[in-house]
């Protein structure tokens, strides 16, 4: 099956979207493009009066919790916070972001906070 046209996602009914996106994922296993389609559907939900909230919730949960971690999943995961419980979200975050990356980000944040409080601490004499 070839990729879906993003513009079509904004014209189809919810049932058609669920069927087509679900079929696309089942036939291709392409989580990267499937997540992009789901992000587009979240945008549609925000822009239209039609209800597209939690569209393909089980597919989202499957992709994030069961498939291989990819850059696309790390890039878009925060958009799907409401699809998971707090415990699942914590697990998902640790699954997508390795400890090394997490520690590096936290150290950077800490250094930024220290620099705000004591700018001279890191000044070059």
N, C-alpha and C positions, 0 to 999 in steps of 0.2 A: 504494500500500500504506500502511495506517495504521501508526502507531507500535506497537512491541511492548510488552507489559506486562512490567514489570521482574519481577514475581512469577513470571511464567511462565519466566523465565530460570533460576530456582532449582528448577524441577521437570522441565524437559526433559532428555533425554539429550544427551550431547555432540554426537552427529551431528545431532540435530534443531536444537540451538542453532546449530551452525555453518551449517546450511542456512538457517535462518530469518534469522539476523543477516546472513549473506552476501547473501541475496535482498533483504532490506530495504535494505542499502547499494546494491546494484546497481540497484534500482528507484528509489530516492529520491536517492541521492548525498548523503545527510544524514550528514556526518562527525561532527557534534556529537553527535547521539543515538547513533550507532554506537559512538563512543568511550565514552559513558556506559554502554552495554550491556556493552562489553568490561571496563570497570572493575567493574561488577557481577559479571561472570564471574570476575574475579580475586578478588573477595571470596568468591564461592562456592567457588573453589579452596582458599582458606585455611580456610573453615569446614567443608568436607565432606571425606569420605574419597575421593570421586571425583576423578579427575585432570582438571582443567580448565586445567592449565598450558599456556601458549603457545597457547591457543585462537585460531584465526584469525590466526596469526602473519603470514602474507603480507598479509592485509587490513590489519592494524595497520601494517606496514611501508609499504604503499602509501599509506595515509591520511597518515601522518606525513611521508613523504618526497616525495610527489607532489602532494598537494592543497594548496589555499590555506591559508595560516597563519591560524588563528582563535584566539580567546580560549580556547575549549575545549581546543584542542590544547596551548596554552601551560600551561593549568591542570593537565592530566593527564599531560603527557608524561613526567614523572619516574617514573610508575608502570610505564612500559614499557621501562625501561633494559635489561632482559635480552633484549629482542627485537632489539637492535642491537649491532654490533661497536663497539669503542671509537672507531674512525675515523668510523663512521656517527653515533655519538652526538655527537661533537664537531661534525660537520656539521649535525646536527639542531638542536643547541643554538644554533648561530650563525644558522641559518635561522629558528628560532622567535623568537629574541630579538635585536632589532636592536642594533647597536653602541652606539647612544645609551643604550638601556635598560641594556645590560650595563655600560657605563662608569658610569652613575649608580648602579647597585647596588654596584659595586666601590668607588666613592668613599664611599658610605654606610657600607659595611663598614669601610673604612679609617678614616673619621672615628670610628666606634664604637671601633675598636681604640686609636686615639690617645687618645680620651677615657678609656678604661680605664686606660691607662698614665699619662697626664698630665691628670687631670681639670681642673686649673687652666688649662690651655691654652685652653679654650673658655669659661671662666667670665666672666661679665659683672662688671666691677669696680664 
